[in-house]
Amino acid sequence: MNTSHPFRKKWGQNFLADQNLLDKIVRTIAPTDKDSILEIGPGEGALTERLLPKAGEMAAVEIDPMLIEYLNNYLILNRCHFVHGDILNQEIDHLPISNPVRVMGNIPYNITSPIIFWLIEQLDYWDDAFLMVQKEVAERLIAKSGSKLYSRLTVMVGVYLDIELCFTIPPEVFIPRPKVSSAFIRFTKKETPLVPDEKYEQFYKVVKAAFSQRRKMLRNTLKGFSFAEGTEERIDFTRRPETLTLEEFSSLV
């Protein structure tokens, strides 16, 4: 690894430096020659060079122009298509790779939620997605209703995706070392989303309002909304938002 690269705080760069962990990630993803892999934030290509020989094709999106130049001059990676840009501005079906893709990202933790919603907006174009996230975020994503960690993020993501916590990772394996522990998670798509596309906007507003004051009862936080007849009896609006299951939330729209 070329550790002389100046780490850019504005892009939240933390590169993986542990060989055993890199190998464990590849084993977990288990790429095959039939796979199209999209990597978010390849850094200096430590993971790219392990995934590329096993994949059918691969593209990687990197925001740092210095790294793009470095990667494009790295001969063993010349089969990978490197795209300079912000992943949040990319459309998977416009990238130089066939879809559906399998996504892998050691992502800046400050844009974890936007990237997850970016995936939800492009459900048709990927099969599964592996992300390195802050351990606390992973725990929120897999939280069950009734727990303190169950949140708006849990609900908004859970109606579209299934989440698996693959393993947790200590800070020591990164350069520079982050202040938090990390987790490697896998997203797969629900066969049928609990909320159809045309109801997404309304659902987003309801969930946001419900969790805006999570200590309050639903009848207070959702009083500005109108629901189908019988909804308030079926759900019992004296409950607090964290007690509702994903299915109960989805039945509100």
C-alpha positions in Angstrom: 0.0 0.0 0.0 1.2 3.5 -0.9 0.8 5.0 2.6 2.3 8.3 1.4 -1.1 9.2 0.1 -2.3 12.3 2.0 -5.6 11.3 3.7 -8.4 13.7 2.9 -10.6 14.3 5.9 -13.3 15.9 3.7 -13.8 12.5 2.0 -13.6 10.5 5.2 -10.7 8.3 3.9 -9.8 5.3 6.1 -8.0 2.6 4.1 -8.0 -1.0 5.0 -4.5 -2.2 6.0 -5.0 -5.7 7.4 -4.3 -8.5 4.9 -6.3 -11.1 6.8 -9.3 -8.8 6.9 -9.1 -8.1 3.2 -9.0 -11.8 2.6 -12.0 -12.3 4.9 -14.0 -9.7 3.1 -13.3 -11.4 -0.3 -14.4 -14.8 1.2 -17.6 -13.2 2.6 -18.5 -11.7 -0.8 -17.4 -14.9 -2.6 -17.2 -13.3 -6.1 -17.5 -15.5 -9.2 -16.6 -15.1 -12.9 -20.3 -14.4 -13.5 -20.4 -11.4 -11.3 -20.3 -7.7 -12.2 -18.9 -5.9 -9.1 -19.2 -2.2 -8.4 -16.8 -1.0 -5.8 -17.5 2.3 -4.0 -14.3 4.1 -2.9 -11.5 1.7 -3.9 -8.8 3.8 -2.3 -5.5 2.4 -3.4 -7.0 -0.8 -4.7 -6.1 -3.2 -1.9 -9.5 -4.9 -2.1 -9.9 -4.2 -5.8 -6.8 -6.3 -6.6 -8.3 -9.2 -4.7 -11.8 -9.1 -6.1 -10.9 -8.3 -9.8 -9.3 -11.7 -10.7 -12.3 -13.6 -9.4 -15.0 -11.3 -10.9 -16.4 -11.4 -14.4 -16.1 -7.6 -14.7 -15.6 -4.7 -12.3 -16.0 -0.9 -12.1 -15.0 1.3 -9.2 -16.1 4.9 -8.4 -13.6 7.1 -6.6 -14.0 10.8 -5.7 -10.3 11.6 -5.1 -8.5 12.7 -8.3 -5.1 11.7 -7.0 -6.3 8.2 -6.3 -7.9 7.9 -9.8 -4.6 8.7 -11.4 -2.8 6.2 -9.1 -5.4 3.5 -9.9 -5.3 4.1 -13.6 -1.5 3.6 -13.6 -1.7 0.4 -11.6 -1.2 -2.2 -14.3 -2.7 -5.3 -12.5 -5.9 -3.3 -12.2 -6.2 -2.4 -15.9 -9.3 -4.6 -16.4 -11.2 -2.5 -13.9 -13.2 0.5 -15.1 -12.3 3.4 -12.8 -14.8 6.3 -12.7 -13.9 9.6 -11.1 -16.9 11.1 -9.3 -19.2 11.1 -6.3 -21.1 7.8 -6.0 -24.2 9.7 -5.0 -24.3 11.3 -8.4 -23.9 8.0 -10.3 -26.7 5.9 -11.9 -25.7 2.2 -11.8 -27.2 1.6 -15.3 -25.0 4.3 -16.8 -21.8 3.0 -15.4 -19.4 1.0 -17.8 -20.5 -2.4 -16.4 -23.4 -4.7 -17.0 -26.1 -4.9 -14.3 -27.4 -6.2 -12.0 -24.2 -5.5 -10.0 -22.9 -6.7 -6.7 -21.9 -3.7 -4.7 -18.9 -3.4 -2.3 -18.0 -0.2 -0.4 -15.6 0.8 2.3 -17.5 4.1 2.5 -17.0 7.4 4.4 -19.1 6.9 7.5 -20.6 10.4 7.2 -22.5 9.5 4.1 -23.7 6.0 5.1 -27.4 6.9 5.2 -27.3 8.7 1.8 -25.5 5.7 0.2 -28.1 3.3 1.6 -30.9 5.4 0.2 -29.0 5.7 -3.1 -29.2 1.8 -3.2 -32.9 1.8 -2.4 -33.5 4.3 -5.3 -31.8 1.9 -7.7 -33.1 -1.5 -6.5 -33.5 -2.8 -10.1 -29.8 -2.6 -10.8 -28.1 -4.6 -8.1 -28.3 -8.0 -6.5 -26.6 -7.6 -3.1 -24.5 -4.9 -1.4 -21.7 -5.2 1.2 -20.8 -2.1 3.1 -18.3 -1.2 5.8 -20.3 0.9 8.3 -19.9 2.2 11.8 -20.8 -0.6 14.2 -23.5 1.6 15.9 -25.2 2.2 12.6 -25.2 -1.6 11.9 -26.8 -2.2 15.2 -29.5 0.4 14.4 -30.2 -1.2 11.0 -30.7 -4.7 12.5 -32.6 -3.5 15.6 -35.9 -5.0 16.5 -39.0 -3.1 17.4 -39.2 -2.3 21.1 -35.4 -1.6 21.4 -33.7 1.7 22.0 -31.8 1.3 18.8 -34.9 0.9 16.6 -35.1 4.1 14.7 -36.4 5.9 11.6 -33.4 4.5 9.7 -34.3 1.0 10.8 -37.9 1.4 9.5 -37.1 3.2 6.2 -34.4 0.7 5.2 -36.2 -2.4 6.6 -39.3 -2.1 4.4 -37.1 -2.5 1.3 -34.0 -4.5 2.4 -33.0 -7.4 4.5 -29.8 -6.7 6.5 -27.2 -9.3 7.7 -24.4 -8.3 10.1 -21.4 -10.4 8.7 -18.8 -9.4 11.3 -17.4 -6.5 13.4 -14.0 -4.9 12.9 -11.7 -3.1 15.4 -10.3 0.4 14.5 -6.7 -0.9 14.4 -7.1 -2.4 10.9 -7.5 1.0 9.2 -5.1 3.7 8.2 -5.6 6.3 9.7 -7.3 4.6 12.6 -10.9 5.8 13.1 -12.3 6.5 16.6 -15.1 3.9 16.3 -15.5 0.2 15.7 -16.9 -0.9 12.4 -19.1 -3.6 11.0 -19.3 -5.4 7.6 -22.9 -5.8 6.6 -24.8 -7.3 3.6 -28.0 -5.9 2.1 -30.3 -8.0 0.0 -33.6 -6.9 -1.5 -36.9 -8.0 -0.1 -38.8 -10.0 -2.8 -41.7 -7.7 -2.4 -41.1 -4.3 -0.7 -43.4 -3.7 2.2 -44.2 -0.2 0.8 -44.9 0.2 -2.9 -43.0 3.0 -4.8 -46.0 5.2 -5.2 -46.5 5.4 -1.5 -42.9 6.0 -0.6 -43.2 9.8 -0.2 -46.1 9.5 2.2 -44.5 6.7 4.1 -41.3 8.8 4.5 -43.3 11.7 6.0 -45.3 9.4 8.4 -42.1 7.7 9.7 -40.3 11.0 10.0 -43.1 12.5 12.0 -43.6 9.4 14.2 -39.9 9.4 15.2 -39.6 13.2 15.5 -40.5 12.9 19.2 -40.1 9.2 20.0 -41.2 9.6 23.6 -44.6 10.8 22.5 -47.6 8.7 21.5 -48.5 8.3 17.8 -51.8 10.2 18.3 -49.7 13.3 19.1 -47.0 13.0 16.5 -49.3 11.8 13.7 -52.3 14.1 14.3 -51.7 16.0 11.1 -52.2 12.9 8.9 -55.4 11.2 7.8 -55.5 7.4 7.8 -57.9 4.8 6.4 -60.9 4.1 8.6 -60.1 1.7 11.5 -56.3 2.3 11.3 -56.1 4.0 14.7 -58.0 1.1 16.4 -56.0 -1.6 14.7 -52.6 0.0 15.5 -53.6 1.8 18.8 -52.2 5.3 18.6 -51.5 5.5 22.3 -48.3 3.5 21.4 -44.9 5.0 20.9 -43.1 4.7 17.5 -40.4 2.2 18.5 -43.1 -0.4 19.5 -44.4 -0.7 15.9 -43.1 -3.5 13.7 -42.1 -2.8 10.1 -45.3 -4.4 8.9 -47.4 -2.2 11.2 -45.6 1.0 10.0 -46.1 -0.1 6.3 -49.8 -0.6 7.0 -50.2 3.1 7.8 -50.0 4.2 4.2 
